[in-house]
Amino acid sequence: MTTICDKARAESERLLSKGRHRWHFPDLRWWWSVELPAGVRHKDAKTLLPAALRLLEAHGIAHPEPSPFGPDSSMPAIKWYVDNHVSAHGFANVATDGSSRVREPGSVIVMAPGVGGVSGSVEEIPPWITGELKSSTLLQSKLAKLQQSGFDEQHLFLFIDMGGVPFSVYDNLASDTDTPSTAPTLDTITHLWLFPDPAFSTFLAWSPNGWRRLTTPATAESP
């Protein structure tokens, strides 16, 4: 059992989750929603982000396009903002009466960028997993351990993180309808289990009998 994920994104998400995705910089006038790409050092962000947001507030820019209508893009905080592809949206409708911590001045909600794209066919899944098994050091290690077990049945369980695979593959994994019509090439693996992570109501399973889409026990309806 293992997870296919974007390690930088997963680590960023872990750090952001510690603070419930909320930072607070008391010298800001607005509250902000910020997308912080994976790989950006949080230590740098906590120093340079508030400086960039102060400059944007000073120019009255709620949805920043820092240049040419805002602060000079050569300024360190703005240069950091642009170079790291940070995205922010400011809101002046602050709550100053204690009714909302999210909307109080200086509140910054920090999230990883969204993942999206064009969804193709469910038939992309077999060649994708075949390619992953050939190219991924992690999956090659899992395969070797299964082969060393000597068991006739060899099951590989994979949890699939949205940020770690092509969007179309994840979107079709998370679908609750179609199944592929072709078999993957899995060497000695006899059973494959693919779970879209972190929350899923269905998953795909492959065995020599073909593909099946199954409902997870936690979400199955009671009789």
N, C-alpha and C positions, 0 to 999 in steps of 0.2 A: 504494500500500500504506500502510495506517495502522492505528492501534489506537483502539478505542473504550474509554475507561476513565474511572474516577473519579480525577481528577488528584491530589486531596488524598490519597486512599488510596494511589495509586501512589508518591507522594513519601514518605509515611510508611513504606511497605514498603521503599523504597530505603534510607532512613536506618536502619531497624531491621536490614536485612540486613547492613549494614556491621559490626555487632557480633554477627552471627549470632543476632539476636533475644534476646540475653542481656545484662542489666545486672547489676551487683553492688553492693550496699550493705552494707558490712561490719558495721554496727551492728544488723542484723536478726537475730532468733533463728531464724526459719523460712526456708524457701524458698517462693517465690510464683510463681503463674501469673497474668499480668495481660493483660486486653484493653484496648488503648489506642485509642480512636476516632481516625479520620483527622481531621486539623485541629488536634489537641491539640499545642501547642508542646512539642517534646522537651526544650528547655531548662527550661521550667516543670516538666515531668514529673519530670526528674531531681532537681529541688529539692523539690517538694511530694509526690511519690509516696512516697519513703522516710519522710517525716514522717508521712504518713497511715498507712502500713503499720506503723510503730512504735506508733502509737496503737491500731491494731486489734489488734496482738499484745498490747499491755498489757491490753486488755479480753478477750483470749482469743477473738477473733472470727476464725475461719478463712475463712468465706464471708460477707463483710460486708454487713450492712444497717445502715449507720452510725447511724441514728436510728429508734426511741428507745432501742434496747438497747445502744448503743455510745457512742463519743465524740460530744461536742456538735457538731452539724452547722454551727454558726457558727464553729468553729475554722477558720483559713485553709486548712490542708491537707485537712481533711475537706470543707469547702465546695467546694474545687477538685475533689476526688474526685467529689462528688455532681453538681456543675454540669456537669462534662465527661463524665458517664455512663461513668466508668471502672469496669471490673469486675475483681475480684481474688479469688483463692482461695489461701489459705495452707496450707502443709503442715508439720507438726511432725516428720515422719519424715526428719530431716536426716541427711546423711552427714558425719561429722566425721573420718573416717579417710582422706580423700583418694580414696575409691573412686568418687565421682561429683561432677563439677563442677556439674551441674544441681541436685543436692540438697544442696549445701553451704549452710550458713547465710548468708543475705543474697543468695542467687542469685534473680534475678527474670527469668523468661521472659516476654518482651513480644511480643504478637501483635496484629494487627488483629482487630476483631470478626468473627465468622463471618457468612456471608451465607446466608440461607435463606428459605424461603417455600413457598407452594403452587404446584406445577407444573401448568400448564394444558395446552393443546393445541399441537402443533407448528404449527397454523394461525395462531398468534399471530405467527409470524416474518415473513411477507410484509407485513402492515400495519405491524409495528414498523419494519422497515428502510425502508419507504416513508416513514413519518413522520420517521425519522432523517435521511433524505436531504433532506427538505424543511426541517427545523428546525435541523440542525447546521451551524454556520458552517464547521467543519472539512471536513465532507463536501461542502458546497457548493463549497469551494475545490478539493477533489480533482476534483469533477465538472467544474468550469471548466477545469482543466488537461487533463483527458481530452478535452474538447470541442475545445480548442485544438490538440490533436495532429493532428486531421484523419483519424485512422485509422477504418476501418469497424468494427473490433472494439475495444471499449473495456472493459477489465477493471478491476474494483475489488476489491482484496484487503483484507479487514478482519479484524484480530485482535481478538477480543472478550474483554475482561477481566470477570471475574465481578462485580466491584464497580461496573462502569460501565453495566450494563443491568438491566432487571427480572429477578428470579431465574428466573421461568418461562421467559423467552426463553433465558437461558443454559443452563438445565437441558435444554431441548429441543434446543439446538444441540449440547450435549455428549452427547446420546443417540446410540445406534448403530443406531437402528431406523427410525422413521418419517421421511417427507419431506412437506413441505407439498403441497397439491393446487392452490393458487392462485398466480398469478404476482405478484411485487411490481411496483410502478410505479417505474421507475428512470431515467426521462428517456432520455438517449442511451446509458446503460451497457448493454452487450450481454451481459456475463458478470460474475457476482458470486460471490465466494469468501468464505465465512464460517468462520473458524477460532476455536473456543473456546480461550482462552489461560489459562495459560501451557503446559499440557500437554494434548495432545489425540491421540486415536487415530483419530478420524474427523472429517470436516468436511462442510459443505453447499456445494454449488455450484449456481448457477442460470444457465441460458442460454435462448435461445429454444426449445430442445427440452424445457425443464422443469427440475425439481429433481432432483439426484442426491446421494446420500450416499456419499462416497468415503473410502477408508482412506489415511492418510498413509504415504508410502514408508518412513519410519523405523520404523513399527510393523507394516507388512505382513509376513505370514508368508512365509518362504522356501519355494519350491516343493520 
